[in-house]
Amino acid sequence: MARYIFITGGVVSSLGKGVAAAALGALLQARGFRVRLRKLDPYLNVDPGTMSPYQHGEVFVTDDGGETDLDLGHYERFTGVSASRADNITTGRIYQTIIERERRGDYLGATVQVIPHVTDAIKAFITAPAGDADFVICEIGGTVGDIEGLPFFEAIRQLGNELPRGEAVYVHLTLMPYIPSAGELKTKPTQHSVRELREIGIQPHVLLVRADRPIPEGERRKIALFCNVRPSAVVQALDCRTIYEVPLAYHAERFDDEVLAAFGLSSPPPELARWTDVVTRITRPDGETRIAVVGKYTEMKDAYKSLIEAINHGGIANNVRAEIKWIDSAIFEKEEAAVSALEDVHGILVPGGFGERGAEGKIKAVTFARERRVPYFGICFGMQMAVIEAARSLLGEREATSSEFGPGGKPIVGLMTEWRRGNETERRAAGGDLGGSMRVGAYPALLKAGSRVAEIYGAREISERHRHRFEVDMTWAERLAGAGVMFSGTSPDGALPEIMEIPDHPWFVGVQFHPELKSRPFDPHPLFASFIRAAVERSRLV
């Protein structure tokens, strides 16, 4: 039977609960345990699928089509355990489920209330089957005291009493700010945060304290005294050079030892050599290459969280540092000379996105990469813009466009209304709901023999995760092939283009899926490893 670890946060948001949960999972794995990680989000959206990247960051997609919180990306990258839609729940989904049950009469006329109905639904999510996991690590979004999070805190409080004794441990992540005028780290915010947690009925077993400098022993003892924990259970969490150093830093502070001690467990020391190797490759690379990411959400880096990590993984695979140069695609639409911003880069990547804003700028970046023979990687929207650019520049179809941008022109990218998932046909109406209406999740693709991507993958059949509504029209494939553009990957039935490439180019690949979602530090995605390798070769030529 699995044991449960609940990770809560206090004082302020964005302290790194997701990375803390992922790092703890990695440490327990390194000790020989099996783990599963879950995220509880208190917001009322059913899922993050319709939320703005500026507010919420990226939407992480699972194999089974779940549109989930970006923290699940951390979980997968740190542990290698693939998440599912069942590993992320929101208040919106909880209420949606309860209201559907109430309308069906499942509650037999009872008054539906937060306690017990909402809390019971939350507990059912937490304790859902977790396979062969020894530990289920549950991260509760937001901070203690948030009104929207109260049902979640109440649910995990109840579970602490309902689970067998010694099978639930609470870890609370707080902030210890440094006040320059006083020259001190202050313990009071942590004291107040823990007091609020205890008022709810939860006594944390371990405190993970974020600080920008080492916490003196006296302050640790003070926190332990006022927060009712052992001094050894006050674990400092200092900033690291890379997030992949966090498991090493937390183990050095005995975080995993304290969590296991709270369960009354012990195990052999973890094997962390591979984490040390990754950190060494990141902090002491053999060289450097510069990658331009031409996007529309560049002011909010969390919108590209998995992409950033996949680029870093490509650097790890080639033992180089991949420096990202962020470029807002809209600047290319405002001034022609803006393309000069691409002169000093060794690779150009155009990521996914939605809507017309910035699209023409992305097309100009594609033109630059194709004409200057700079390695180009187009992902989802970036592939669609590459095909539109090819139709305009190579076929002379100046009106080529996407129906996503409205009526008019010659749409060679259009809204999908029907596609296959396994043995079933999925359909979407053009005017239907936005939420849950995309081709989302893992789909197979067949690669053309002798193509660049078949060589990169070392396979003819692949499976990748998608999240899109629009697709390139395959009726253009023959004309584009005559202009040197190959559709080297398609859906098994040949109806949907999955990958395009230009064989007569140092490295020019566009993919309809999101390969960044499956990249890991110990297993970099082959497309990113190959792209960064091409960029390194380019850097040696210029």
C-alpha positions in Angstrom: 0.0 0.0 0.0 1.3 3.4 -0.9 2.3 6.0 1.6 1.4 9.7 1.0 3.5 12.8 1.2 1.6 16.2 1.0 3.6 19.2 0.0 2.1 22.6 0.9 3.4 26.1 0.5 3.2 29.3 2.6 4.2 33.0 2.7 4.3 33.6 -1.1 3.7 31.6 -4.3 6.4 30.6 -6.8 8.7 29.2 -4.1 9.2 26.0 -6.1 6.8 23.4 -4.7 6.8 21.6 -8.1 10.5 21.3 -8.2 10.6 20.3 -4.6 8.1 17.6 -5.2 10.0 16.4 -8.3 13.3 16.4 -6.5 12.0 14.5 -3.5 10.5 11.9 -6.0 13.9 11.6 -7.7 15.7 11.1 -4.3 13.2 8.4 -3.2 13.7 6.7 -6.6 17.5 6.8 -6.1 16.9 5.0 -2.8 15.0 2.2 -4.6 11.4 3.3 -4.0 8.7 3.7 -6.7 6.9 7.0 -6.8 3.9 8.7 -8.4 3.4 12.5 -8.2 0.1 14.3 -8.3 -0.9 18.0 -8.4 -4.0 19.6 -6.8 -4.9 23.0 -8.2 -7.4 25.2 -6.4 -8.5 27.3 -9.4 -12.0 27.0 -10.9 -10.9 26.3 -14.4 -11.7 22.7 -15.4 -8.1 22.4 -16.7 -5.4 24.9 -17.8 -6.3 24.3 -21.5 -8.1 27.6 -22.0 -5.9 29.7 -19.7 -3.6 32.4 -21.0 0.1 31.4 -21.1 0.8 34.9 -19.6 -1.2 33.9 -16.5 -0.5 30.2 -16.1 2.5 29.3 -18.2 2.6 26.3 -20.5 0.0 23.6 -20.6 1.7 20.3 -20.1 0.1 17.4 -22.2 0.1 13.8 -21.1 0.0 10.7 -23.3 -3.7 10.1 -22.6 -4.6 13.6 -23.6 -4.7 15.4 -20.3 -4.1 19.2 -20.4 -2.4 19.7 -17.1 -0.3 22.0 -14.9 3.3 22.7 -15.9 4.5 21.1 -12.7 3.7 17.7 -14.2 6.5 18.4 -16.6 8.9 18.7 -13.7 7.6 15.4 -12.3 8.2 13.6 -15.6 11.6 15.1 -16.2 12.9 14.4 -12.7 11.5 10.9 -12.3 10.9 9.6 -15.8 7.4 8.4 -14.7 4.9 9.4 -17.3 2.0 11.3 -15.9 -1.7 10.9 -16.8 -4.8 13.2 -16.7 -5.6 11.4 -13.4 -2.5 13.0 -11.8 -3.9 16.6 -12.0 -7.1 17.8 -10.5 -8.7 21.3 -10.2 -11.5 22.7 -8.2 -13.3 23.2 -11.5 -13.1 19.5 -12.3 -14.2 18.5 -8.8 -17.2 20.8 -8.9 -18.0 19.7 -12.5 -18.1 16.1 -11.4 -20.2 16.8 -8.3 -22.7 18.9 -10.2 -23.1 16.2 -12.8 -23.7 13.6 -10.0 -26.2 15.9 -8.3 -28.2 16.4 -11.6 -28.3 12.7 -12.1 -29.7 12.3 -8.6 -26.7 10.3 -7.3 -26.9 12.0 -3.9 -30.5 10.8 -3.4 -31.8 14.3 -2.5 -29.1 15.1 0.1 -27.9 18.7 0.5 -24.6 18.9 -1.4 -21.9 20.6 0.6 -18.2 21.3 0.7 -17.9 18.9 3.6 -18.3 16.0 3.0 -19.0 16.0 -0.8 -16.2 18.2 -2.1 -13.6 16.9 0.3 -14.6 13.3 -0.4 -14.1 13.9 -4.1 -10.7 15.4 -3.5 -9.7 12.4 -1.3 -10.9 10.0 -3.9 -8.6 11.7 -6.4 -5.6 11.6 -4.1 -6.1 7.9 -3.1 -7.0 6.7 -6.7 -4.9 3.6 -7.7 -1.3 4.5 -8.2 0.0 1.3 -9.6 2.9 -0.2 -7.8 4.0 3.1 -6.2 5.5 3.0 -2.7 5.0 6.8 -2.3 2.4 9.1 -3.8 3.6 12.7 -3.6 0.8 15.3 -3.7 1.5 18.9 -4.3 -1.2 21.4 -3.3 -1.2 24.5 -5.4 -1.3 28.0 -4.0 -0.4 29.0 -0.4 -1.9 28.2 3.0 -4.6 30.7 3.8 -5.9 31.1 0.2 -9.7 30.9 0.4 -9.9 28.7 -2.7 -7.5 26.2 -1.3 -9.3 25.5 2.0 -11.2 22.4 0.7 -7.9 20.8 -0.4 -6.2 21.5 3.0 -9.3 20.1 4.8 -9.2 17.0 2.6 -5.5 16.3 3.3 -6.2 16.9 7.0 -8.9 14.3 7.0 -6.7 11.9 5.2 -4.1 12.3 7.8 -6.6 10.8 10.3 -8.2 8.2 8.0 -5.0 6.6 6.6 -3.2 4.1 8.9 -1.0 5.7 11.4 2.4 6.6 9.9 1.3 6.6 6.3 0.9 10.3 5.7 3.6 13.0 6.1 3.3 16.7 5.6 6.1 18.9 4.1 5.6 22.6 4.2 7.6 24.9 2.0 8.1 28.5 3.3 10.2 31.6 2.7 12.8 33.1 5.1 13.5 36.6 3.7 16.6 38.6 4.3 16.1 42.2 5.5 19.1 44.2 4.5 18.5 47.1 6.9 18.5 44.6 9.8 21.1 42.4 8.3 19.1 39.3 9.3 17.1 36.4 8.0 13.6 36.6 9.5 11.8 33.6 10.9 8.5 35.3 11.5 6.9 34.7 8.0 7.6 30.9 8.5 6.2 31.0 12.0 3.0 32.7 10.8 2.6 30.3 7.9 3.0 27.2 10.0 0.6 28.7 12.6 -2.0 29.1 9.9 -1.5 25.5 8.8 -1.8 24.3 12.4 -5.1 26.2 12.8 -6.5 24.2 9.9 -5.4 21.1 11.8 -2.2 20.1 10.0 1.1 19.8 11.8 3.9 19.6 9.3 6.6 17.0 9.8 9.3 18.7 7.7 9.8 22.4 6.9 11.6 23.2 3.7 12.8 26.8 4.0 13.7 28.8 1.0 16.4 31.4 1.6 19.0 33.3 -0.5 21.8 32.5 2.0 22.7 29.8 4.6 20.4 29.7 7.6 22.3 30.1 10.9 21.9 27.2 13.3 20.3 29.6 15.9 17.5 30.5 13.5 16.9 26.9 12.6 16.4 26.1 16.3 14.1 29.0 16.7 11.9 27.9 13.8 11.9 24.3 15.2 10.8 25.6 18.6 8.0 27.9 17.4 6.8 25.5 14.7 6.8 22.3 16.8 9.2 20.3 14.7 12.6 18.7 15.3 15.6 21.0 14.5 16.8 18.5 12.0 13.5 18.7 10.2 14.1 22.4 9.4 15.8 21.9 6.0 17.3 24.9 4.2 16.6 25.2 0.5 19.0 27.5 -1.2 19.1 28.7 -4.8 21.0 26.3 -7.1 22.9 26.8 -10.4 20.4 24.6 -12.2 17.2 22.9 -11.2 18.9 19.6 -11.8 21.2 20.4 -8.9 18.2 20.5 -6.5 18.2 16.7 -5.7 21.9 16.9 -4.9 21.4 20.0 -2.7 18.4 18.6 -0.9 20.1 15.3 -0.2 23.1 17.2 1.2 20.7 18.9 3.6 19.2 15.4 4.5 15.7 16.3 3.2 15.0 12.7 2.0 16.4 11.3 5.3 14.0 13.5 7.3 11.0 12.5 5.2 11.8 8.8 5.6 12.4 9.3 9.3 8.9 10.8 9.6 7.6 7.5 8.2 9.8 5.5 10.5 11.7 4.2 7.5 15.3 3.9 6.4 17.1 2.8 3.3 20.6 2.7 1.8 22.0 6.0 0.6 20.7 7.1 -2.8 22.8 6.6 -6.0 23.1 10.1 -7.4 26.0 9.7 -9.9 23.8 10.5 -12.9 22.6 13.7 -11.3 26.2 14.7 -10.6 27.0 14.0 -14.3 24.1 16.1 -15.6 25.1 19.0 -13.3 28.7 18.8 -14.5 27.7 18.8 -18.1 25.5 21.9 -17.5 28.0 23.9 -15.4 31.2 22.9 -17.2 30.3 22.5 -20.9 32.9 22.1 -23.7 31.4 24.9 -25.7 28.4 27.1 -26.4 25.8 27.7 -29.1 23.1 30.3 -29.5 19.5 29.5 -30.3 16.9 32.1 -31.2 13.4 31.3 -30.0 11.1 33.4 -32.0 7.8 33.3 -30.2 4.8 35.4 -29.0 4.9 34.8 -25.2 8.6 35.6 -24.7 7.8 37.9 -21.8 6.6 34.9 -19.8 9.3 32.3 -19.9 7.0 29.7 -18.1 5.0 29.6 -21.3 7.9 27.7 -22.7 9.0 25.8 -19.7 9.3 22.3 -21.3 10.8 23.9 -24.4 13.6 25.6 -22.4 14.4 22.3 -20.7 14.4 20.3 -23.9 16.9 22.8 -25.4 19.0 22.4 -22.3 18.8 18.6 -22.7 20.0 19.0 -26.3 22.9 20.9 -24.9 23.6 18.2 -22.4 23.6 15.6 -25.1 26.2 17.5 -27.0 28.1 18.7 -23.9 27.5 22.4 -24.8 25.6 25.2 -23.2 22.7 26.2 -25.4 22.1 29.9 -24.8 18.6 31.0 -25.7 18.1 34.4 -27.4 14.4 35.3 -26.9 12.9 37.3 -29.8 9.3 38.6 -29.9 8.1 37.7 -33.4 6.0 40.9 -33.5 9.2 43.0 -33.9 9.7 41.6 -37.4 6.3 43.0 -38.4 7.1 46.5 -37.1 10.5 47.0 -38.7 12.2 45.2 -41.6 15.6 45.6 -40.2 14.6 43.6 -37.1 15.7 40.3 -38.8 19.3 41.5 -38.1 18.6 40.1 -34.6 19.0 36.7 -36.2 22.5 37.4 -37.6 24.4 36.1 -34.6 22.4 32.9 -33.8 23.4 29.4 -34.8 19.9 27.9 -34.8 16.3 29.3 -35.1 13.3 27.7 -33.3 9.7 28.8 -33.8 7.5 27.2 -31.1 3.8 26.6 -30.8 1.2 29.3 -30.3 -2.3 30.3 -31.1 -3.8 33.2 -33.1 -2.7 35.6 -35.8 -0.6 38.0 -33.7 3.1 37.6 -34.5 2.5 35.1 -37.3 3.9 37.2 -40.1 7.0 37.8 -37.9 7.5 34.0 -37.5 7.2 33.6 -41.3 10.0 36.1 -41.8 12.1 34.2 -39.3 11.5 31.0 -41.4 12.5 32.8 -44.5 15.7 33.9 -42.9 16.5 30.4 -41.7 15.8 28.8 -45.1 17.6 31.4 -47.2 20.6 31.8 -44.9 20.8 28.0 -44.3 20.6 28.4 -40.6 19.3 25.2 -38.7 15.6 25.6 -38.3 13.2 23.8 -35.9 9.5 24.5 -36.2 7.1 23.1 -33.5 3.4 22.9 -34.1 2.5 26.4 -35.2 6.2 26.7 -36.2 5.7 23.9 -38.7 2.5 25.5 -40.1 4.3 28.8 -40.6 7.2 27.0 -42.4 4.8 25.3 -44.8 3.0 28.7 -45.5 6.4 30.3 -46.0 7.4 27.6 -48.5 4.1 28.0 -50.4 4.6 31.7 -50.6 8.3 31.8 -51.5 8.8 28.6 -53.4 5.4 28.1 -55.1 4.6 31.7 -55.6 1.3 31.4 -53.7 1.4 34.9 -52.1 -2.1 34.4 -50.6 -1.2 31.2 -48.7 -2.4 31.5 -45.1 -4.2 29.6 -42.3 -7.9 29.6 -41.7 -7.0 30.3 -38.1 -6.4 33.9 -39.2 -9.9 34.4 -40.5 -11.6 34.2 -43.9 -9.7 35.2 -47.1 -6.5 34.2 -48.8 -5.7 30.6 -49.8 -5.7 28.5 -46.6 -3.3 25.7 -46.7 -3.6 25.2 -43.0 -7.2 24.5 -41.8 -9.3 23.6 -38.8 -9.5 19.9 -38.2 -13.1 18.6 -37.6 -12.4 14.9 -37.7 -9.5 12.6 -37.0 -8.7 9.0 -35.8 -7.7 8.0 -32.3 -7.0 4.3 -32.3 -10.2 2.6 -33.7 -12.4 5.6 -33.0 -13.2 8.7 -34.9 -13.1 12.0 -33.0 -15.1 15.0 -34.3 -15.2 18.7 -33.3 -17.5 21.4 -34.5 -16.0 24.7 -35.7 -18.2 26.7 -33.3 -17.9 24.3 -30.4 -16.3 24.8 -26.9 -12.6 25.8 -26.9 -11.9 23.6 -23.8 -11.1 20.0 -24.5 -11.7 20.4 -28.2 -8.2 19.9 -29.7 -6.3 16.9 -31.1 -4.5 16.3 -27.8 -2.4 13.5 -26.4 -0.1 10.9 -27.9 -0.6 9.8 -31.5 1.5 7.5 -33.7 3.3 8.6 -36.9 5.0 6.8 -39.7 8.4 8.1 -41.0 9.5 8.0 -44.6 12.5 5.7 -45.2 15.7 7.6 -45.9 14.4 10.8 -44.5 16.4 12.9 -42.0 13.9 12.4 -39.2 13.9 8.6 -39.7 17.7 8.7 -39.3 17.4 11.0 -36.2 14.9 8.7 -34.5 16.5 5.5 -35.7 13.0 4.2 -36.3 10.1 4.2 -38.8 7.3 4.4 -36.3 7.1 6.9 -33.4 4.5 8.3 -30.9 4.5 11.9 -29.9 2.2 14.2 -28.0 0.0 16.7 -29.8 -2.1 19.8 -28.9 -3.6 21.7 -31.8 -6.8 22.4 -33.8 -5.3 23.2 -37.2 -3.5 21.0 -39.6 -1.7 21.4 -42.9 -3.7 20.4 -46.0 -2.1 17.3 -47.5 -3.4 18.1 -50.9 -0.5 20.5 -51.2 2.1 17.8 -50.6 2.8 17.0 -54.2 3.4 20.6 -55.2 5.6 21.3 -52.2 7.6 18.1 -52.9 8.3 19.5 -56.4 9.7 22.6 -54.6 12.0 20.6 -52.3 9.7 20.3 -49.3 9.1 16.7 -48.1 6.4 15.5 -45.7 8.6 12.9 -44.1 6.1 11.9 -41.3 2.4 11.3 -41.5 -0.4 9.7 -39.5 -0.7 6.0 -40.1 -3.6 6.5 -42.5 -1.6 9.1 -44.4 -4.3 11.8 -44.0 -2.4 14.1 -41.6 1.1 15.5 -42.1 3.2 15.1 -38.9 6.7 16.2 -40.0 8.0 18.3 -42.9 11.7 18.8 -43.8 13.8 20.3 -46.5 16.4 17.7 -47.5 18.6 20.2 -49.3 19.3 22.2 -46.2 21.8 21.7 -43.3 18.9 21.1 -40.9 15.3 22.2 -41.5 12.6 20.3 -39.7 9.0 21.1 -38.7 6.8 18.9 -36.6 3.1 19.2 -35.8 3.6 17.6 -32.3 5.4 18.8 -29.2 8.6 16.8 -28.8 9.7 19.0 -25.9 7.1 17.3 -23.7 8.9 13.9 -23.8 12.5 15.1 -23.3 14.4 14.2 -20.2 17.8 15.3 -18.8 19.0 11.6 -18.9 17.2 10.9 -22.2 17.3 14.1 -24.4 14.7 14.0 -27.2 16.5 12.9 -30.4 15.2 15.9 -32.4 16.5 18.4 -29.9 19.9 16.6 -29.6 20.2 16.6 -33.4 19.1 20.3 -33.7 21.6 21.4 -31.2 24.3 19.3 -32.9 23.5 21.1 -36.2 23.7 24.5 -34.4 27.1 23.6 -32.9 28.3 22.7 -36.4 26.9 26.0 -37.7 28.8 27.9 -34.9 32.0 26.4 -36.1 31.4 27.8 -39.7 30.7 31.4 -38.8 
